Amino acid sequence: MVEQSLRSMSSTGRKPIAFLFPAFPVLHQTFVLWEVLALRQLGVPIALYSLKLPSTRSQQPEGAALAREVTYLPRTLSWPVLWANLSTFTRHPGRYLGTVVGLVREWWRDRHAKGLWRDKSAPRDAVMSMLTFRDRVQVITNQHPVMYLLRSLWLVLPAVYLGCELQRAGIDRLHAHWASYPTTVALVIRWIFGIPFSFTAHAYDIYLVPQLLSAKVRAAECVVTCANVNARYLGQLGGAATHGRIIVNYHGVNLERFRPRASVPHEEIPSIVTCGRLQLYKGHHILLQACARLKQPVRCIVIGEGPQRDNLEELARSLGIGDRVEFSGPLPQTEVARLYSQATLFVLASIVIESTGRRDVIPNVLAEAMAMQVPVVATSISGIGELVTDGVSGRLVPPNDPATLARVLDELLGDPSQRQRLALGGYRKVTAEFDRSVNIRALADLFLGRTSDDASAHASRRAAS
């Protein structure tokens, strides 16, 4: 592990920044993969660490190549981890015990923060019964305050191991992706080893797992997030001390890979494409219900894989549209772009699952379709309005409303001129604010500690909006 990090340092002349992930690389989190690759191309030296192995072997080709250099932490009760903790406790008992006390103290403070500890008497939303067993376990372990505290204390063990390894590698900066458990590890390392950290907050990690989040925001050098709605929420948690340290940086789209399509398809049966992990919060079940209500038959192509696939296939059959719904499974982005190019509409019917906090913020798949000049329909939740302006760059509908979604889809399917206008508006929006090559330069400047007038001004303008 140490030798790998030192090779990263010697090849760039800079000390690498340790990037820590819960699991890496993950097929449905391609935006993180592209970020790492692009930052490296811009001269940011990155040493990759992951708390665990990915749960599936399917990868983008670039991800499979990158996986070979990821350092995966050993099992928590393995001898290397236990020895690192024993030796660290022996050398720095005050810091070690102070960190444990600090986690408990911050956890206790959060119980008084409005909205962080859910009222157990609060009604659960209707989709709770549709959750998989794994999702229900996650609700218990992540949202129950005591379970979350125990999990956080358990993370002290791997955090100490990683802190020892970073010190041996001469790495003095850590960046965690996801504000949940990886950033808990980063916080522990900061308190015990003094290694400064930053983190990127995405979606479920700040709404599903809010405990300890205010402490993380206050302790981090900076916080990067992908939407203004996230930044406002994090700013409220962190208070005035976080002013200027929460950076909005849209993930953006690779405009070379997702180019405007050469022509608009003319098919007897129009096609609706959606893309995203097959989980409830993506709202695929709402889209299928809407498709069954349409005045004309359509082909519906669902790109992705996940725990809800069997339920969705059964739903399509029960609605009488099973023969017109295609579940493609996970696909590389080249194939995803090909299917986008053939779509009449791209639709993402995302919902917010209050009982788990699961939600989309600004789904990258929407921006990808817009970059290819495919008209999009999405729901008016979270930060989607930062990308899609209703009637200008796409259409927005209320979540959990298949009837309204069907009405808007029927309207668009019968109005080619509106589809063309929205497609052009969506393309203009993406090229103006979601160009990955521009946004990633602003992020690289942040990590390299330098300023770039164009990129910084672009990022600042969006963060202030």
C-alpha positions in Angstrom: 0.0 0.0 0.0 2.7 2.5 1.0 4.8 1.7 -2.1 1.7 2.2 -4.4 1.1 5.7 -2.9 4.8 6.6 -3.2 4.8 5.7 -6.9 1.8 8.0 -7.4 3.8 10.8 -5.7 7.0 10.2 -7.7 5.3 10.2 -11.0 3.8 13.7 -10.5 6.3 15.4 -8.2 3.5 16.2 -5.8 2.3 14.4 -2.8 -0.8 12.5 -3.6 -4.2 13.2 -2.1 -5.8 10.1 -0.7 -9.3 9.7 -2.1 -11.5 7.5 0.1 -14.6 5.8 -1.1 -17.2 3.4 0.5 -16.6 1.1 -2.5 -14.8 1.9 -5.7 -15.3 1.7 -8.6 -19.0 1.1 -8.8 -20.8 0.8 -12.2 -23.8 3.0 -11.4 -21.5 5.8 -9.9 -19.7 6.6 -13.2 -19.6 10.3 -12.3 -17.0 9.5 -9.6 -14.9 7.4 -11.9 -14.8 10.1 -14.5 -13.9 12.7 -11.9 -10.9 10.7 -10.7 -9.7 10.1 -14.3 -10.2 13.8 -15.3 -8.5 15.1 -12.2 -5.4 13.0 -12.8 -5.3 14.2 -16.4 -5.2 17.8 -15.0 -2.2 16.9 -12.8 -3.9 16.1 -9.5 -2.1 13.1 -8.0 -4.6 10.7 -6.4 -4.0 7.6 -4.3 -7.2 5.5 -4.2 -8.5 3.8 -1.1 -11.8 2.0 -0.5 -13.5 0.8 2.7 -14.7 -2.3 0.8 -14.9 -4.1 -2.5 -17.6 -3.3 -5.0 -20.6 -5.5 -4.6 -20.7 -6.4 -8.4 -18.0 -7.3 -10.9 -19.6 -5.3 -13.8 -17.6 -2.2 -14.5 -17.1 0.4 -17.1 -13.9 -0.5 -19.0 -12.1 2.4 -17.5 -13.2 1.4 -14.0 -11.9 -2.2 -14.4 -8.5 -0.8 -15.3 -8.5 1.6 -12.3 -9.7 -1.0 -9.8 -6.3 -2.7 -10.0 -4.6 0.2 -8.1 -7.2 0.7 -5.5 -6.1 -0.2 -1.9 -9.0 -1.9 -0.2 -8.9 -1.8 3.6 -8.5 -5.2 5.4 -11.3 -6.6 7.5 -12.0 -4.6 10.7 -11.0 -7.5 13.0 -7.9 -8.5 11.0 -4.6 -8.5 12.8 -3.1 -5.5 10.8 -6.1 -3.3 11.9 -6.0 -4.4 15.5 -2.3 -3.9 15.7 -2.5 -0.4 14.2 -5.1 0.4 16.9 -3.1 -1.0 19.7 0.1 0.8 18.7 -1.8 4.1 18.2 -3.5 3.8 21.5 -0.2 3.1 23.2 1.4 6.2 21.7 -1.5 8.6 21.8 -4.0 7.4 24.4 -5.4 10.9 25.0 -6.1 11.4 21.3 -7.6 8.0 20.9 -10.0 8.2 23.8 -10.7 11.8 23.0 -11.9 10.8 19.5 -14.2 8.2 20.9 -15.6 10.7 23.4 -15.8 13.3 20.6 -18.0 11.0 18.4 -20.3 10.4 21.2 -20.5 14.1 22.1 -21.2 15.2 18.5 -23.8 12.4 18.1 -25.5 13.6 21.3 -25.6 17.2 20.1 -27.2 16.2 16.9 -30.2 14.7 18.7 -31.2 18.2 19.5 -30.8 19.4 15.9 -34.2 19.9 14.2 -35.0 17.1 11.8 -32.0 14.9 12.4 -33.5 12.4 14.8 -36.7 11.2 13.2 -39.8 11.0 15.3 -40.5 7.3 15.7 -44.2 8.0 15.7 -44.1 9.7 12.4 -46.0 7.8 9.6 -43.9 5.9 7.1 -44.5 6.6 3.4 -46.4 4.1 1.3 -43.4 2.8 -0.5 -41.8 1.5 2.7 -43.5 -1.9 2.1 -41.9 -2.1 -1.3 -38.3 -1.8 0.1 -36.1 -4.8 -0.2 -34.9 -6.6 3.0 -31.5 -5.0 2.5 -33.0 -1.5 2.2 -35.0 -2.1 5.4 -31.9 -3.1 7.2 -30.1 0.0 6.0 -33.0 2.2 7.3 -32.5 0.6 10.7 -28.7 0.8 10.8 -28.4 4.3 9.3 -31.4 6.1 10.8 -31.7 4.6 14.2 -29.5 7.0 16.3 -28.0 4.3 18.6 -27.3 1.9 15.7 -25.6 4.8 13.8 -23.5 5.6 16.8 -22.3 2.0 17.2 -21.5 1.9 13.5 -19.5 5.1 13.8 -17.6 3.9 16.8 -16.8 0.6 14.9 -15.3 2.7 12.1 -12.6 4.0 14.5 -10.8 0.7 14.0 -10.3 0.9 10.2 -9.8 4.7 10.4 -6.8 4.3 12.7 -5.4 1.7 10.4 -5.8 4.0 7.4 -4.3 6.9 9.3 -1.2 4.8 10.1 -0.9 3.9 6.4 -1.2 7.5 5.2 1.5 8.6 7.6 3.8 5.9 6.4 3.1 6.9 2.8 3.8 10.5 3.5 0.3 11.5 2.5 -0.9 14.6 4.4 -4.3 15.2 2.8 -7.5 13.2 2.6 -10.6 13.6 0.5 -13.7 11.4 1.2 -16.4 10.8 -1.3 -19.8 10.6 0.4 -20.5 12.4 3.6 -21.5 9.2 5.5 -19.1 6.6 6.6 -16.1 7.5 4.5 -16.2 11.0 6.0 -16.6 9.6 9.5 -13.3 7.8 8.8 -11.8 11.1 7.6 -13.0 12.9 10.7 -11.4 10.3 13.0 -8.2 10.5 11.1 -8.2 14.3 11.5 -8.8 14.1 15.3 -6.1 11.4 15.9 -3.5 12.0 13.3 -4.0 15.7 12.4 -4.4 15.0 8.7 -6.7 17.6 7.2 -9.6 16.4 5.1 -12.3 17.6 2.7 -15.3 15.7 1.4 -17.8 15.5 -1.4 -21.5 15.3 -0.4 -23.8 13.8 -3.0 -27.4 12.9 -2.1 -28.4 10.0 0.2 -25.3 10.5 2.3 -26.6 13.9 3.6 -30.3 13.2 3.7 -30.3 9.5 4.7 -27.5 9.8 7.2 -27.5 13.2 8.9 -26.0 12.2 12.2 -22.5 13.7 12.9 -22.9 15.7 9.7 -22.6 19.1 11.3 -19.3 18.1 13.0 -18.0 16.9 9.7 -18.9 20.1 7.9 -17.3 22.2 10.6 -14.1 20.1 10.7 -13.5 19.9 7.0 -11.2 22.2 5.1 -13.9 22.5 2.5 -17.0 20.6 1.3 -17.8 20.0 -2.3 -21.3 19.2 -3.4 -23.1 18.9 -6.7 -26.1 21.2 -6.2 -27.1 24.5 -4.6 -29.9 22.8 -2.7 -27.3 20.6 -1.0 -25.1 23.6 -0.2 -27.9 25.4 1.5 -28.7 22.4 3.7 -25.1 21.8 4.6 -24.6 25.5 5.4 -27.5 25.4 7.8 -25.9 22.4 9.6 -22.4 23.9 9.7 -23.4 27.4 10.7 -21.6 30.7 10.0 -18.2 29.0 10.4 -18.7 27.2 7.1 -19.2 30.4 5.1 -17.1 30.2 1.9 -16.0 26.6 2.5 -19.0 24.9 0.8 -18.3 24.7 -2.9 -20.9 23.9 -5.5 -19.4 22.0 -8.4 -21.8 20.3 -10.9 -20.6 16.8 -12.0 -21.1 17.8 -15.6 -21.2 15.9 -18.8 -18.5 14.6 -21.1 -19.6 16.6 -24.2 -17.2 14.6 -26.4 -18.9 11.3 -25.5 -22.5 12.7 -25.3 -22.7 14.7 -28.5 -25.9 16.0 -30.2 -27.4 13.2 -32.2 -27.2 13.5 -36.0 -30.9 13.2 -36.6 -34.2 12.8 -34.7 -35.5 9.3 -35.0 -38.8 8.8 -36.8 -40.4 5.5 -35.6 -43.9 4.1 -35.9 -43.8 3.4 -32.2 -42.0 6.1 -30.2 -39.5 5.1 -27.6 -39.1 6.4 -24.1 -35.7 5.8 -22.5 -34.8 6.0 -18.8 -31.6 5.2 -17.0 -30.7 4.6 -13.4 -30.2 2.0 -10.8 -33.4 0.0 -10.3 -34.3 1.3 -6.9 -37.5 2.8 -5.7 -36.3 6.4 -5.5 -35.6 6.4 -9.2 -39.4 6.2 -9.8 -39.2 3.6 -12.6 -42.5 2.2 -11.2 -44.1 5.6 -11.7 -42.9 5.7 -15.3 -44.3 2.3 -16.1 -47.7 3.3 -14.6 -47.6 6.4 -16.8 -46.7 4.4 -19.9 -49.7 2.1 -19.3 -52.0 5.3 -19.4 -50.7 6.7 -22.7 -53.1 7.2 -25.6 -50.6 5.5 -28.0 -48.3 2.5 -27.5 -44.6 3.3 -26.8 -41.5 1.3 -26.3 -39.9 1.8 -22.9 -36.3 1.0 -22.4 -35.0 0.8 -18.8 -31.2 1.0 -18.6 -29.7 -0.2 -15.3 -29.8 -3.0 -12.7 -30.8 -3.1 -9.1 -32.9 -4.8 -6.4 -36.2 -3.7 -7.8 -35.8 -5.5 -11.2 -38.1 -8.4 -10.4 -40.8 -6.1 -9.0 -40.6 -3.8 -12.1 -40.8 -6.7 -14.5 -43.9 -8.0 -12.7 -45.4 -4.6 -12.6 -45.0 -4.2 -16.4 -46.7 -7.5 -17.0 -49.6 -6.7 -14.6 -50.1 -3.4 -16.4 -50.3 -5.2 -19.8 -47.2 -3.5 -21.2 -44.6 -6.3 -20.5 -44.1 -6.8 -24.2 -43.2 -3.2 -24.8 -40.8 -2.7 -21.8 -37.2 -3.7 -22.3 -34.8 -4.0 -19.3 -31.4 -3.7 -20.7 -29.4 -4.4 -17.5 -26.1 -2.5 -16.9 -24.4 -1.1 -20.0 -21.2 0.8 -20.8 -21.6 4.4 -21.5 -21.0 4.0 -25.2 -24.1 1.8 -25.4 -26.0 4.1 -23.1 -25.3 7.0 -25.5 -26.4 4.9 -28.5 -29.8 4.2 -26.8 -30.2 7.9 -25.9 -29.7 8.8 -29.6 -32.6 6.6 -30.6 -35.0 8.0 -27.9 -38.1 10.1 -28.6 -38.0 11.2 -25.0 -35.8 10.6 -22.0 -37.8 10.4 -18.7 -36.7 10.1 -15.1 -39.6 10.0 -12.6 -37.6 10.3 -9.5 -39.3 10.4 -6.1 -38.2 11.2 -2.5 -38.6 8.3 -0.1 -39.0 10.1 3.2 -38.6 7.0 5.3 -35.1 6.4 4.0 -34.0 9.9 2.8 -33.2 8.4 -0.6 -33.5 10.8 -3.5 -32.0 12.1 -6.6 -30.4 15.6 -6.5 -29.3 16.4 -10.0 -29.1 13.0 -11.9 -26.3 13.0 -14.4 -28.4 10.9 -16.8 -30.6 13.9 -17.4 -27.7 16.1 -18.3 -26.3 13.4 -20.6 -29.6 13.1 -22.5 -29.9 16.9 -22.7 -26.3 17.1 -24.1 -27.5 14.8 -27.0 -30.5 17.0 -27.6 -33.0 14.5 -26.4 -36.0 16.2 -24.8 -36.3 15.3 -21.1 -39.1 14.9 -18.6 -38.2 14.8 -14.9 -39.8 15.5 -11.5 -39.7 18.7 -9.5 -37.6 17.4 -6.5 -34.3 18.4 -4.9 -31.9 20.1 -7.3 -33.4 18.9 -10.6 -34.8 22.4 -11.1 -31.2 23.7 -11.3 -30.8 21.7 -14.5 -34.3 21.5 -16.0 -36.5 24.6 -16.3 -40.0 23.6 -17.1 -41.0 24.5 -20.6 -37.5 25.8 -21.4 -34.9 23.0 -21.1 -37.3 20.2 -20.5 -40.5 19.4 -18.6 -41.1 19.0 -14.9 -43.9 17.1 -13.3 -44.8 16.5 -9.7 -43.4 13.3 -8.2 -45.5 10.2 -7.5 -48.1 11.4 -10.0 -48.3 8.9 -13.0 -51.5 10.6 -14.3 -49.8 14.0 -14.7 -46.7 12.3 -16.1 -48.8 10.5 -18.7 -50.6 13.7 -19.7 -47.3 15.5 -20.3 -45.8 12.5 -22.2 -48.9 12.4 -24.4 -48.6 16.1 -25.1 -44.9 15.8 -26.1 -45.4 12.7 -28.1 -48.0 14.6 -30.2 -45.9 17.8 -30.5 -42.6 17.4 -32.4 -42.0 21.2 -32.5 -42.2 21.3 -28.7 -39.8 18.4 -28.4 -37.3 20.1 -30.7 -37.5 23.4 -28.8 -37.0 21.7 -25.4 -34.1 19.6 -26.9 -32.3 22.7 -28.0 -33.0 24.5 -24.7 -31.6 21.5 -22.8 -28.5 21.4 -24.9 -27.9 25.1 -24.3 -28.3 24.7 -20.5 -25.8 21.8 -20.3 -23.2 23.4 -22.5 -23.4 26.6 -20.5 -23.3 25.2 -16.9 -22.7 21.4 -17.0 -19.6 21.1 -19.3 -17.5 18.6 -17.4 -14.2 19.9 -18.9 -14.9 23.3 -17.4 -16.2 22.2 -14.0 -13.5 19.6 -13.5 -10.9 22.4 -14.0 -12.4 24.3 -11.2 -12.2 21.2 -9.0 -8.6 20.5 -10.0 -7.7 24.1 -9.0 -9.3 23.6 -5.6 -7.2 20.4 -5.0 -4.0 22.0 -6.3 -4.5 25.2 -4.3 -4.3 27.4 -7.3 -6.7 29.8 -9.0 -8.0 29.8 -12.5 -9.9 33.0 -13.4 -12.3 31.3 -15.8 -13.0 28.1 -13.9 -13.1 29.8 -10.5 -15.4 32.5 -11.7 -17.7 29.9 -13.3 -17.8 27.9 -10.1 -18.4 31.0 -7.9 -21.2 32.2 -10.1 -23.0 28.9 -9.8 -22.4 28.7 -6.1 -23.9 32.1 -5.5 -27.0 31.5 -7.6 
